[in-house]
Amino acid sequence: MNTPEWLKPGLYGAVIGAVGVGIVGFTWGGWVTGRSAQDRAMTMSHDNLVAAMVPVCLDIARTDPDRAAKLSAIRGASRYQRRDALMEAGWATVPGAESPDRDIAQACLASLEVDAMPEQPETAVDEG
């Protein structure tokens, strides 16, 4: 099939324009592929799950009857082993899970502020 000469520039322009729009859309326009969207969604849901479980970890730590001993064991561990010490204490094992979660332990450790927290008894009463 012969195409008229006047049609060729329009076809070339449409193809080049489509490629240009695709490049601009994927680089600056925020377009993503289905796989990238799924990866981002999985990462966001994991991060939100960890953030939601930190109060549970802190509550487990707060109500633990052996809190002082476990907290001193966590403080006594080196900085890079504190997460493992918190996991061994059982505070990063959320109800319904069989084993502790490393990411929850890391977030819980950051929220505990182990170095700044003084050991205080749970039953302190202010009679002031």
All heavy atoms as an XYZ file, in Angstrom:
947
protein
N       0.836     -1.174      0.000
C       0.000      0.000      0.000
C       0.881      1.238      0.000
O       1.808      1.344      0.786
C      -0.879     -0.034      1.245
C      -1.719      1.176      1.409
S      -2.783      0.935      2.835
C      -3.043      2.598      3.243
N       0.593      2.112     -0.858
C       1.321      3.371     -0.952
C       0.632      4.427     -0.109
O      -0.570      4.621     -0.203
C       1.376      3.861     -2.408
C       2.421      3.127     -3.206
O       3.347      2.580     -2.631
N       2.270      3.115     -4.521
N       1.415      5.073      0.742
C       0.869      6.178      1.524
C       1.257      7.472      0.845
O       2.364      7.606      0.313
C       1.410      6.169      2.957
O       2.819      6.199      2.918
C       0.961      4.928      3.699
N       0.368      8.435      0.875
C       0.703      9.717      0.252
C       1.849     10.402      1.000
O       2.020     10.217      2.205
C      -0.577     10.538      0.377
C      -1.646      9.593      0.808
C      -0.980      8.387      1.340
N       2.625     11.153      0.302
C       3.775     11.858      0.874
C       3.363     12.843      1.956
O       4.086     13.044      2.922
C       4.563     12.588     -0.227
C       5.370     11.682     -1.113
C       6.473     10.962     -0.347
O       7.145     11.563      0.507
O       6.644      9.758     -0.593
N       2.224     13.448      1.848
C       1.784     14.428      2.835
C       1.388     13.774      4.157
O       1.319     14.423      5.179
C       0.624     15.258      2.292
C      -0.585     14.448      1.895
C      -0.856     13.942      0.669
C      -1.654     14.056      2.753
N      -2.028     13.241      0.684
C      -2.546     13.299      1.970
C      -1.958     14.261      4.086
C      -3.711     12.746      2.481
C      -3.115     13.715      4.582
C      -3.992     12.969      3.791
N       1.171     12.435      4.190
C       0.765     11.740      5.395
C       1.967     11.292      6.246
O       1.864     11.165      7.461
C      -0.091     10.526      5.022
C      -0.780      9.769      6.137
C      -1.718     10.689      6.912
C      -1.559      8.596      5.568
N       3.105     11.092      5.588
C       4.287     10.586      6.307
C       4.758     11.511      7.436
O       5.046     11.020      8.538
C       5.421     10.310      5.328
C       5.175      9.089      4.485
C       6.335      8.821      3.557
C       6.033      7.613      2.677
N       7.114      7.353      1.749
N       4.862     12.812      7.283
C       5.287     13.655      8.405
C       4.324     13.591      9.593
O       4.751     13.615     10.744
C       5.324     15.069      7.818
C       5.445     14.893      6.354
C       4.765     13.591      6.040
N       3.027     13.481      9.308
C       2.055     13.374     10.386
C       2.214     12.064     11.166
O       2.116     12.039     12.397
N       2.449     10.962     10.458
C       2.662      9.672     11.122
C       3.951      9.682     11.940
O       3.971      9.184     13.076
C       2.681      8.537     10.102
C       1.364      8.226      9.396
C       1.564      7.156      8.331
C       0.325      7.785     10.397
N       5.016     10.206     11.368
C       6.284     10.300     12.113
C       6.118     11.183     13.353
O       6.620     10.869     14.434
C       7.401     10.853     11.226
C       7.839      9.912     10.135
C       8.229     10.408      8.886
C       7.887      8.548     10.336
C       8.631      9.566      7.876
C       8.289      7.689      9.331
C       8.663      8.204      8.101
O       9.057      7.359      7.114
N       5.413     12.256     13.217
C       5.179     13.152     14.349
C       4.368     12.480     15.444
O       4.643     12.657     16.640
N       3.367     11.686     15.060
C       2.551     10.982     16.048
C       3.377      9.943     16.801
O       3.262      9.815     18.029
C       1.359     10.314     15.366
N       4.222      9.206     16.088
C       5.060      8.188     16.735
C       6.075      8.844     17.661
O       6.246      8.422     18.817
C       5.754      7.300     15.673
C       6.822      6.427     16.301
C       4.739      6.453     14.942
N       6.736      9.869     17.183
C       7.732     10.560     18.012
C       7.054     11.230     19.212
O       7.570     11.199     20.337
C       8.529     11.583     17.163
C       9.409     10.840     16.164
C       9.361     12.498     18.047
C      10.068     11.723     15.138
N       5.868     11.791     19.019
C       5.134     12.411     20.122
C       4.721     11.383     21.166
O       4.808     11.638     22.373
N       4.277     10.207     20.723
C       3.876      9.154     21.665
C       5.071      8.679     22.486
O       4.960      8.466     23.703
C       3.249      7.985     20.911
N       6.214      8.510     21.844
C       7.426      8.100     22.561
C       7.833      9.188     23.551
O       8.182      8.909     24.702
C       8.576      7.781     21.570
C       9.895      7.617     22.291
C       8.245      6.532     20.768
N       7.756     10.440     23.121
C       8.113     11.548     24.014
C       7.191     11.644     25.212
O       7.643     11.844     26.346
N       5.885     11.480     24.997
C       4.931     11.526     26.104
C       5.192     10.368     27.066
O       5.128     10.529     28.289
C       3.477     11.506     25.575
C       2.489     11.195     26.680
C       3.137     12.834     24.918
N       5.507      9.194     26.527
C       5.816      8.041     27.381
C       7.045      8.276     28.234
O       7.047      7.982     29.438
N       8.083      8.827     27.637
C       9.318      9.091     28.381
C       9.080     10.134     29.465
O       9.478      9.956     30.620
C      10.440      9.532     27.420
C      10.890      8.348     26.571
C      11.624     10.114     28.183
C      11.838      8.708     25.448
N       8.419     11.221     29.112
C       8.134     12.275     30.088
C       7.216     11.748     31.186
O       7.419     12.014     32.375
C       7.535     13.520     29.392
C       6.981     14.505     30.404
C       8.571     14.191     28.520
N       6.220     10.960     30.833
C       5.280     10.437     31.822
C       5.938      9.513     32.827
O       5.660      9.576     34.024
N       6.832      8.636     32.359
C       7.467      7.692     33.274
C       8.617      8.305     34.075
O       8.930      7.833     35.162
C       7.973      6.453     32.517
C       6.898      5.457     32.232
C       6.350      5.342     30.975
C       6.414      4.641     33.239
C       5.350      4.420     30.719
C       5.409      3.721     32.995
C       4.877      3.614     31.722
N       9.240      9.362     33.552
C      10.341      9.961     34.306
C       9.871     11.069     35.237
O      10.244     11.112     36.398
C      11.430     10.514     33.365
O      10.846     11.425     32.438
C      12.123      9.394     32.621
N       9.057     12.004     34.733
C       8.641     13.139     35.549
C       7.160     13.113     35.904
O       6.735     13.796     36.822
C       8.922     14.454     34.831
C      10.378     14.720     34.640
C      11.343     14.697     35.590
C      11.022     15.036     33.416
N      12.555     14.979     35.036
C      12.394     15.197     33.684
C      10.602     15.198     32.106
C      13.302     15.504     32.713
C      11.517     15.508     31.145
C      12.860     15.666     31.456
N       6.368     12.366     35.189
C       4.927     12.392     35.378
C       4.411     11.519     36.503
O       3.248     11.589     36.857
N       5.242     10.658     37.060
C       4.812      9.808     38.150
C       4.158      8.514     37.704
O       3.601      7.785     38.514
N       4.217      8.200     36.429
C       3.651      6.952     35.959
C       4.541      5.810     36.432
O       5.765      5.929     36.484
C       3.586      6.909     34.444
C       2.744      7.951     33.795
C       1.955      8.880     34.400
C       2.628      8.175     32.391
N       1.349      9.666     33.466
C       1.741      9.260     32.221
C       3.171      7.593     31.272
C       1.389      9.741     30.974
C       2.829      8.069     30.030
C       1.942      9.131     29.886
N       3.945      4.694     36.789
C       4.705      3.521     37.195
C       4.100      2.280     36.542
O       2.933      2.277     36.153
C       4.714      3.326     38.733
C       5.485      4.428     39.418
C       3.316      3.237     39.286
N       4.891      1.251     36.476
C       4.381     -0.014     35.963
C       3.607     -0.723     37.074
O       3.677     -0.343     38.243
C       5.539     -0.908     35.490
O       6.384     -1.200     36.603
C       6.337     -0.242     34.386
N       2.897     -1.747     36.713
C       2.137     -2.503     37.701
C       3.023     -3.128     38.754
O       2.694     -3.179     39.937
N       4.179     -3.614     38.358
C       5.119     -4.241     39.302
C       5.658     -3.215     40.293
O       5.766     -3.487     41.487
C       6.269     -4.900     38.525
C       7.270     -5.577     39.377
C       6.678     -6.794     40.019
N       7.697     -7.449     40.804
C       7.430     -8.359     41.693
N       6.210     -8.755     41.888
N       8.394     -8.908     42.369
N       6.012     -2.019     39.810
C       6.512     -0.971     40.708
C       5.426     -0.543     41.687
O       5.706     -0.324     42.870
C       6.965      0.251     39.911
O       8.054     -0.068     39.088
N       4.200     -0.441     41.214
C       3.098     -0.066     42.100
C       2.877     -1.130     43.162
O       2.645     -0.814     44.336
C       1.820      0.140     41.290
N       2.985     -2.393     42.772
C       2.810     -3.481     43.735
C       3.938     -3.477     44.764
O       3.698     -3.666     45.958
C       2.765     -4.821     43.017
C       2.524     -5.983     43.941
C       2.451     -7.311     43.205
O       2.683     -7.385     42.008
N       2.137     -8.354     43.932
N       5.170     -3.257     44.321
C       6.302     -3.196     45.248
C       6.141     -2.047     46.241
O       6.399     -2.207     47.436
C       7.616     -3.047     44.486
C       7.991     -4.298     43.714
O       7.416     -5.377     43.997
O       8.857     -4.196     42.819
N       5.720     -0.893     45.748
C       5.511      0.255     46.637
C       4.391     -0.016     47.635
O       4.489      0.346     48.808
C       5.182      1.501     45.821
C       6.363      2.063     45.074
C       5.971      3.308     44.313
N       7.044      3.761     43.455
C       6.957      4.810     42.663
N       5.843      5.527     42.636
N       7.967      5.159     41.907
N       3.322     -0.648     47.168
C       2.204     -0.955     48.058
C       2.619     -1.949     49.139
O       2.235     -1.805     50.304
C       1.028     -1.510     47.254
N       3.401     -2.943     48.782
C       3.870     -3.922     49.768
C       4.780     -3.257     50.798
O       4.686     -3.547     51.997
C       4.604     -5.077     49.075
C       3.698     -5.945     48.230
S       2.401     -6.741     49.162
C       3.323     -7.933     50.066
N       5.654     -2.377     50.354
C       6.546     -1.667     51.266
C       5.752     -0.770     52.209
O       6.007     -0.752     53.419
C       7.563     -0.828     50.470
O       8.315     -1.701     49.626
C       8.509     -0.083     51.388
N       4.782     -0.050     51.673
C       3.967      0.826     52.517
C       3.148      0.028     53.521
O       3.039      0.423     54.685
C       3.033      1.681     51.658
C       3.709      2.876     51.062
S       2.676      3.980     50.058
C       1.032      3.686     50.578
N       2.596     -1.101     53.106
C       1.794     -1.883     54.047
C       2.666     -2.490     55.133
O       2.259     -2.549     56.300
C       1.012     -2.973     53.312
O       1.883     -3.936     52.758
N       3.885     -2.910     54.789
C       4.800     -3.447     55.805
C       5.199     -2.356     56.796
O       5.206     -2.584     58.015
C       6.034     -4.048     55.148
C       7.033     -4.568     56.116
N       6.840     -5.716     56.837
C       8.228     -4.076     56.521
C       7.870     -5.924     57.629
N       8.728     -4.938     57.454
N       5.511     -1.172     56.283
C       5.884     -0.064     57.162
C       4.724      0.334     58.082
O       4.935      0.621     59.268
C       6.332      1.148     56.343
C       7.642      0.898     55.611
O       8.336     -0.084     55.931
O       7.963      1.689     54.693
N       3.512      0.336     57.545
C       2.349      0.671     58.369
C       2.078     -0.406     59.410
O       1.676     -0.096     60.535
C       1.121      0.884     57.501
C       1.191      2.157     56.693
O       1.925      3.075     57.035
N       0.456      2.210     55.603
N       2.297     -1.659     59.050
C       2.120     -2.745     60.009
C       3.124     -2.628     61.152
O       2.763     -2.774     62.325
C       2.280     -4.099     59.320
C       2.220     -5.310     60.232
C       0.812     -5.506     60.749
C       2.714     -6.536     59.520
N       4.371     -2.339     60.823
C       5.392     -2.167     61.856
C       5.027     -0.993     62.762
O       5.109     -1.097     63.989
C       6.787     -1.972     61.219
C       7.806     -1.516     62.245
C       7.253     -3.261     60.553
N       4.600      0.113     62.176
C       4.216      1.283     62.977
C       3.014      0.981     63.875
O       2.941      1.476     65.001
C       3.905      2.469     62.061
N       2.103      0.165     63.390
C       0.927     -0.178     64.197
C       1.278     -1.138     65.327
O       0.598     -1.147     66.356
C      -0.151     -0.792     63.312
N       2.319     -1.933     65.166
C       2.676     -2.913     66.180
C       3.621     -2.367     67.250
O       3.823     -3.004     68.277
C       3.323     -4.141     65.527
C       2.358     -5.006     64.762
S       1.128     -5.694     65.865
C      -0.360     -5.192     65.083
N       4.188     -1.193     67.052
C       5.085     -0.611     68.049
C       4.358     -0.357     69.377
O       4.895     -0.703     70.435
C       5.766      0.670     67.508
C       6.455      1.434     68.610
C       6.769      0.295     66.432
N       3.138      0.199     69.392
C       2.455      0.356     70.687
C       2.202     -0.979     71.387
O       2.232     -1.052     72.620
C       1.137      1.048     70.322
C       1.401      1.732     69.047
C       2.397      0.874     68.329
N       1.977     -2.040     70.627
C       1.785     -3.366     71.225
C       3.084     -3.814     71.891
O       3.084     -4.311     73.020
C       1.328     -4.386     70.160
C       1.270     -5.782     70.733
C      -0.015     -3.989     69.574
N       4.199     -3.608     71.201
C       5.503     -3.962     71.760
C       5.787     -3.157     73.025
O       6.251     -3.710     74.030
C       6.588     -3.721     70.716
S       8.269     -3.968     71.303
N       5.482     -1.873     72.989
C       5.724     -1.032     74.159
C       4.824     -1.442     75.325
O       5.256     -1.406     76.484
C       5.494      0.437     73.802
C       6.475      1.041     72.800
C       6.064      2.455     72.436
C       7.887      1.001     73.332
N       3.595     -1.855     75.028
C       2.696     -2.300     76.081
C       3.173     -3.619     76.681
O       3.108     -3.812     77.899
C       1.282     -2.450     75.526
C       0.275     -2.710     76.621
O       0.284     -1.947     77.610
O      -0.511     -3.671     76.493
N       3.671     -4.521     75.837
C       4.225     -5.781     76.345
C       5.421     -5.496     77.244
O       5.573     -6.095     78.305
C       4.612     -6.716     75.177
C       3.359     -7.196     74.445
C       5.419     -7.901     75.676
C       3.651     -7.936     73.160
N       6.265     -4.552     76.821
C       7.437     -4.193     77.624
C       7.024     -3.540     78.938
O       7.617     -3.803     79.986
C       8.336     -3.247     76.834
N       5.991     -2.703     78.885
C       5.548     -1.985     80.088
C       4.932     -2.931     81.115
O       5.119     -2.762     82.316
C       4.533     -0.918     79.695
C       4.065     -0.041     80.846
C       3.014      0.960     80.405
N       1.898      0.358     79.716
C       0.850     -0.219     80.310
N       0.800     -0.269     81.623
N      -0.131     -0.728     79.600
N       4.212     -3.939     80.658
C       3.507     -4.830     81.585
C       4.291     -6.092     81.933
O       3.781     -6.928     82.679
C       2.153     -5.246     80.983
O       2.378     -5.905     79.741
C       1.258     -4.038     80.791
N       5.496     -6.229     81.426
C       6.297     -7.420     81.717
C       6.726     -7.405     83.188
O       7.316     -6.437     83.659
C       7.535     -7.436     80.815
C       8.279     -8.749     80.862
O       7.977     -9.586     81.732
O       9.171     -8.947     80.013
N       6.451     -8.482     83.936
C       6.837     -8.503     85.346
C       8.353     -8.527     85.550
O       8.845     -8.090     86.585
C       6.186     -9.780     85.891
C       5.790    -10.579     84.713
C       5.698     -9.664     83.548
N       9.082     -8.999     84.564
C      10.535     -9.070     84.656
C      11.183     -7.945     83.845
O      12.267     -8.090     83.296
C      11.008    -10.441     84.162
C      12.419    -10.757     84.593
O      12.873    -10.173     85.599
O      13.069    -11.572     83.917
N      10.493     -6.806     83.775
C      10.920     -5.678     82.948
C      12.308     -5.156     83.316
O      13.132     -4.909     82.453
C       9.893     -4.559     83.068
C      10.295     -3.279     82.372
C       9.315     -2.168     82.706
N       9.846     -0.883     82.339
C       9.550     -0.250     81.228
N       8.728     -0.791     80.379
N      10.082      0.924     80.979
N      12.580     -4.984     84.584
C      13.851     -4.384     85.003
C      15.030     -5.242     84.579
O      16.032     -4.716     84.072
C      13.860     -4.177     86.508
N      14.929     -6.544     84.760
C      16.035     -7.434     84.384
C      16.232     -7.448     82.871
O      17.372     -7.401     82.379
C      15.773     -8.845     84.891
N      15.132     -7.496     82.134
C      15.241     -7.521     80.672
C      15.755     -6.183     80.141
O      16.542     -6.153     79.198
C      13.890     -7.872     80.053
C      13.492     -9.314     80.305
C      12.148     -9.627     79.706
C      11.752    -11.070     79.978
N      10.430    -11.394     79.422
N      15.319     -5.101     80.738
C      15.781     -3.785     80.307
C      17.268     -3.611     80.588
O      17.998     -3.048     79.774
C      14.971     -2.697     81.010
C      14.957     -1.323     80.380
C      14.494     -1.392     78.948
C      14.052     -0.400     81.172
N      17.733     -4.126     81.726
C      19.170     -4.033     82.002
C      19.958     -4.931     81.065
O      21.088     -4.594     80.679
C      19.454     -4.389     83.462
O      19.152     -5.743     83.708
N      19.388     -6.065     80.649
C      20.068     -6.917     79.668
C      20.162     -6.224     78.309
O      21.178     -6.315     77.621
C      19.332     -8.241     79.531
N      19.109     -5.501     77.943
C      19.129     -4.759     76.678
C      20.135     -3.624     76.749
O      20.902     -3.393     75.821
C      17.720     -4.233     76.339
C      16.790     -5.404     76.027
C      17.757     -3.259     75.175
C      15.327     -5.022     75.917
N      20.166     -2.922     77.887
C      21.139     -1.836     78.055
C      22.565     -2.370     78.065
O      23.485     -1.701     77.603
C      20.869     -1.096     79.353
C      19.733     -0.146     79.275
C      19.657      0.701     80.527
N      18.507      1.576     80.437
C      17.623      1.731     81.397
N      17.741      1.084     82.535
N      16.606      2.540     81.232
N      22.764     -3.553     78.625
C      24.103     -4.127     78.710
C      24.622     -4.642     77.378
O      25.827     -4.816     77.210
N      23.741     -4.871     76.432
C      24.173     -5.352     75.121
C      24.795     -4.206     74.326
O      24.472     -3.034     74.543
C      22.981     -5.923     74.363
N      25.682     -4.559     73.421
C      26.269     -3.526     72.566
C      25.192     -2.990     71.627
O      24.145     -3.599     71.434
C      27.437     -4.094     71.771
O      26.985     -5.126     70.929
N      25.437     -1.830     71.053
C      24.422     -1.152     70.238
C      23.890     -2.039     69.116
O      22.707     -2.027     68.832
C      25.003      0.116     69.635
C      25.198      1.193     70.646
C      24.453      2.422     70.194
N      24.719      3.497     71.126
C      23.774      4.054     71.838
N      22.551      3.657     71.724
N      24.059      5.014     72.672
N      24.747     -2.772     68.454
C      24.293     -3.574     67.327
C      23.647     -4.884     67.764
O      23.076     -5.593     66.943
C      25.428     -3.839     66.333
C      26.564     -4.669     66.874
C      26.546     -6.049     66.719
C      27.653     -4.094     67.498
C      27.579     -6.825     67.214
C      28.686     -4.860     67.985
C      28.639     -6.224     67.836
O      29.665     -6.994     68.315
N      23.701     -5.221     69.050
C      23.065     -6.441     69.539
C      21.804     -6.163     70.362
O      21.160     -7.094     70.828
C      24.046     -7.242     70.388
C      25.192     -7.824     69.593
C      26.179     -8.554     70.484
O      26.305     -8.228     71.655
N      26.865     -9.525     69.911
N      21.438     -4.911     70.505
C      20.269     -4.571     71.322
C      18.971     -5.081     70.705
O      18.063     -5.485     71.413
C      20.195     -3.069     71.549
C      21.206     -2.602     72.549
C      21.041     -1.161     72.872
N      21.983     -0.794     73.933
C      22.107      0.403     74.422
N      21.349      1.387     73.957
N      22.985      0.651     75.372
N      18.880     -5.039     69.388
C      17.670     -5.551     68.748
C      17.497     -7.033     69.051
O      16.399     -7.487     69.375
C      17.723     -5.318     67.246
C      16.506     -5.872     66.527
C      16.524     -5.596     65.063
N      17.743     -6.100     64.452
C      18.133     -5.802     63.231
N      17.409     -4.989     62.491
N      19.230     -6.294     62.736
N      18.587     -7.790     68.987
C      18.513     -9.219     69.300
C      18.162     -9.439     70.768
O      17.407    -10.357     71.098
C      19.835     -9.906     68.962
C      20.116     -9.919     67.464
O      19.139     -9.880     66.689
O      21.292     -9.970     67.081
N      18.676     -8.591     71.649
C      18.348     -8.710     73.075
C      16.872     -8.408     73.311
O      16.218     -9.076     74.123
C      19.222     -7.770     73.898
N      16.321     -7.434     72.603
C      14.904     -7.122     72.732
C      14.061     -8.275     72.190
O      13.024     -8.617     72.756
C      14.573     -5.833     71.990
C      13.167     -5.291     72.227
C      13.232     -3.813     72.526
C      12.282     -5.537     71.047
N      14.516     -8.899     71.124
C      13.796    -10.045     70.570
C      13.842    -11.232     71.539
O      12.850    -11.938     71.702
C      14.389    -10.432     69.211
C      14.091     -9.416     68.125
S      14.991     -9.661     66.588
C      14.432    -11.261     66.080
N      14.986    -11.433     72.208
C      15.097    -12.514     73.184
C      14.231    -12.244     74.411
O      13.754    -13.175     75.059
C      16.549    -12.700     73.604
C      17.424    -13.318     72.533
C      18.889    -13.345     72.922
O      19.210    -13.100     74.098
O      19.712    -13.616     72.029
N      14.010    -10.976     74.714
C      13.150    -10.627     75.844
C      11.693    -10.973     75.560
O      10.893    -11.088     76.481
C      13.286     -9.136     76.159
N      11.366    -11.156     74.291
C      10.004    -11.524     73.924
C       9.096    -10.352     73.668
O       7.901    -10.523     73.432
N       9.625     -9.153     73.692
C       8.804     -7.966     73.522
C       8.431     -7.724     72.060
O       7.463     -7.025     71.778
C       9.499     -6.743     74.084
C       9.707     -6.798     75.569
C       9.159     -7.704     76.447
C      10.505     -5.937     76.358
N       9.570     -7.448     77.711
C      10.419     -6.360     77.704
C      11.306     -4.846     76.076
C      11.077     -5.734     78.742
C      11.967     -4.208     77.104
C      11.855     -4.655     78.435
N       9.180     -8.259     71.125
C       8.905     -8.047     69.702
C       8.050     -9.164     69.113
O       7.800     -9.185     67.921
C      10.210     -7.926     68.924
N       7.602    -10.078     69.944
C       6.708    -11.141     69.488
C       5.285    -10.686     69.762
O       4.839    -10.668     70.905
C       6.995    -12.461     70.223
O       8.376    -12.774     70.079
C       6.161    -13.585     69.654
N       4.595    -10.295     68.722
C       3.237     -9.788     68.885
C       2.274    -10.949     69.087
O       2.560    -12.080     68.682
C       2.823     -8.926     67.670
C       3.670     -7.684     67.590
C       2.900     -9.701     66.384
N       1.157    -10.717     69.728
C       0.195    -11.795     69.960
C      -0.240    -12.447     68.651
O      -0.540    -11.768     67.671
C      -0.988    -11.079     70.623
C      -0.392     -9.867     71.244
C       0.735     -9.466     70.350
N      -0.218    -13.760     68.637
C      -0.588    -14.515     67.449
C       0.596    -14.912     66.581
O       0.446    -15.721     65.677
N       1.761    -14.357     66.846
C       2.947    -14.697     66.065
C       3.751    -15.761     66.798
O       3.701    -15.869     68.022
C       3.810    -13.461     65.838
N       4.477    -16.542     66.037
C       5.275    -17.602     66.630
C       6.692    -17.148     66.973
O       7.335    -17.717     67.844
C       5.342    -18.792     65.675
C       3.996    -19.431     65.437
C       4.079    -20.572     64.439
O       5.199    -20.988     64.096
O       3.015    -21.031     64.012
N       7.172    -16.146     66.256
C       8.539    -15.696     66.482
C       8.573    -14.168     66.439
O       7.674    -13.532     65.890
C       9.472    -16.270     65.409
O       9.068    -15.829     64.128
N       9.611    -13.577     67.010
C       9.710    -12.108     66.999
C      10.020    -11.576     65.603
O      10.604    -12.273     64.772
C      10.854    -11.825     67.971
C      11.635    -13.078     68.036
C      10.695    -14.202     67.757
N       9.633    -10.350     65.366
C       9.863     -9.690     64.081
C      11.008     -8.690     64.240
O      10.975     -7.849     65.135
C       8.585     -8.984     63.627
C       8.712     -8.390     62.250
O       9.143     -7.214     62.160
O       8.402     -9.083     61.265
N      11.991     -8.761     63.356
C      13.173     -7.902     63.454
C      12.827     -6.428     63.248
O      13.357     -5.557     63.925
C      14.236     -8.339     62.454
C      14.779     -9.726     62.732
C      15.861    -10.117     61.748
N      17.078     -9.356     61.911
C      18.004     -9.577     62.832
N      17.838    -10.531     63.699
N      19.088     -8.841     62.873
N      11.950     -6.148     62.294
C      11.600     -4.754     62.023
C      10.802     -4.141     63.171
O      11.011     -2.983     63.534
C      10.815     -4.648     60.714
C      11.648     -5.051     59.507
O      12.882     -4.867     59.552
O      11.074     -5.555     58.524
N       9.896     -4.918     63.744
C       9.143     -4.434     64.898
C      10.086     -4.217     66.074
O       9.974     -3.245     66.810
C       8.004     -5.410     65.255
C       6.961     -5.409     64.139
C       7.366     -5.038     66.587
C       5.872     -6.442     64.303
N      11.054     -5.126     66.239
C      12.026     -4.980     67.328
C      12.842     -3.704     67.160
O      13.087     -2.987     68.132
C      12.942     -6.197     67.382
N      13.254     -3.400     65.937
C      14.045     -2.194     65.691
C      13.223     -0.941     65.971
O      13.709     -0.004     66.615
C      14.550     -2.181     64.249
C      15.509     -1.052     63.946
C      16.812     -1.181     64.711
O      17.348     -2.273     64.851
N      17.318     -0.079     65.199
N      11.972     -0.926     65.528
C      11.116      0.244     65.771
C      10.779      0.376     67.249
O      10.741      1.489     67.783
C       9.842      0.129     64.936
N      10.558     -0.740     67.912
C      10.256     -0.710     69.337
C      11.474     -0.227     70.130
O      11.339      0.536     71.082
C       9.826     -2.092     69.795
S       9.250     -2.168     71.492
N      12.630     -0.658     69.727
C      13.859     -0.237     70.394
C      14.058      1.267     70.261
O      14.446      1.937     71.216
C      15.054     -0.997     69.814
C      16.391     -0.826     70.493
C      16.320     -1.340     71.923
C      17.463     -1.587     69.731
N      13.744      1.805     69.085
C      13.862      3.256     68.885
C      12.846      4.000     69.741
O      13.127      5.084     70.253
C      13.653      3.593     67.417
N      11.654      3.423     69.918
C      10.629      4.077     70.725
C      10.882      3.936     72.220
O      10.437      4.773     72.999
C       9.256      3.499     70.395
O       8.914      3.795     69.068
N      11.557      2.875     72.618
C      11.843      2.673     74.036
C      12.840      3.684     74.577
O      12.803      4.025     75.747
C      12.404      1.262     74.278
C      11.413      0.152     74.510
C      12.131     -1.177     74.602
C      10.601      0.376     75.756
N      13.742      4.166     73.732
C      14.804      5.085     74.148
C      15.510      4.515     75.368
O      15.480      5.082     76.462
C      14.249      6.476     74.420
C      13.632      7.124     73.212
C      12.995      8.464     73.522
O      12.965      8.866     74.700
O      12.534      9.103     72.582
N      16.133      3.386     75.169
C      16.726      2.595     76.247
C      17.743      3.400     77.048
O      17.776      3.312     78.281
C      17.369      1.317     75.664
C      18.069      0.535     76.735
C      16.315      0.475     74.983
N      18.554      4.191     76.412
C      19.591      4.939     77.131
C      19.016      6.091     77.946
O      19.530      6.428     79.003
C      20.623      5.479     76.148
C      21.444      4.360     75.536
O      21.651      3.331     76.223
O      21.851      4.494     74.377
N      17.930      6.693     77.474
C      17.387      7.865     78.150
C      16.368      7.504     79.218
O      16.067      8.317     80.074
C      16.733      8.790     77.122
N      15.850      6.287     79.195
C      14.774      5.909     80.098
C      15.320      5.455     81.448
O      16.050      4.475     81.520
C      13.958      4.767     79.483
C      12.780      4.359     80.334
S      11.982      2.861     79.781
C      11.845      3.084     78.054
N      14.961      6.151     82.523
C      15.358      5.655     83.831
C      14.435      4.522     84.247
O      13.279      4.468     83.845
C      15.174      6.866     84.752
C      14.106      7.654     84.084
C      14.289      7.432     82.599
N      14.965      3.632     85.058
C      14.141      2.538     85.544
C      13.324      3.034     86.716
O      13.852      3.435     87.744
C      15.017      1.362     85.961
C      15.689      0.678     84.808
C      16.451     -0.549     85.244
O      16.020     -1.221     86.196
O      17.476     -0.814     84.634
N      12.008      3.055     86.544
C      11.105      3.515     87.584
C      10.105      2.406     87.866
O       9.686      1.704     86.957
C      10.355      4.766     87.141
C      11.260      5.945     86.928
C      10.474      7.151     86.441
O       9.290      7.076     86.178
N      11.158      8.269     86.317
N       9.694      2.290     89.095
C       8.675      1.279     89.385
C       7.350      1.671     88.757
O       7.048      2.846     88.593
C       8.594      1.264     90.909
C       9.155      2.570     91.340
C      10.153      2.985     90.292
N       6.552      0.673     88.406
C       5.264      0.902     87.753
C       4.225      1.465     88.707
O       3.271      2.074     88.288
C       4.752     -0.415     87.154
C       5.536     -0.862     85.948
C       5.332      0.062     84.759
O       4.201      0.520     84.537
O       6.325      0.331     84.071
N       4.392      1.262     90.008
C       3.359      1.647     90.961
C       3.691      2.953     91.673
O       3.291      3.148     92.803
C       3.159      0.527     91.998
O       4.406      0.302     92.661
C       2.678     -0.735     91.326
N       4.401      3.845     91.038
C       4.730      5.129     91.660
C       3.453      5.964     91.765
O       2.725      6.146     90.824
C       5.777      5.865     90.831
N       3.191      6.478     92.968
C       2.000      7.256     93.228
C       2.419      8.661     93.637
O       3.254      8.836     94.506
C       1.143      6.605     94.346
C      -0.070      7.465     94.650
C       0.735      5.205     93.941
N       1.805      9.653     92.996
C       2.098     11.036     93.331
C       1.054     11.513     94.323
O      -0.129     11.608     94.018
C       2.063     11.883     92.064
C       2.431     13.323     92.346
O       3.158     13.559     93.336
O       2.023     14.209     91.560
N       1.485     11.797     95.546
C       0.548     12.234     96.574
C       0.637     13.730     96.813
O       0.219     14.233     97.828
C       0.823     11.463     97.866
C       0.586      9.988     97.704
C       0.792      9.250     99.012
O       0.732      9.877    100.081
O       0.990      8.040     98.957
N       1.236     14.469     95.880
C       1.516     15.876     95.983
C       0.384     16.725     96.104
O       0.004     17.609     96.643
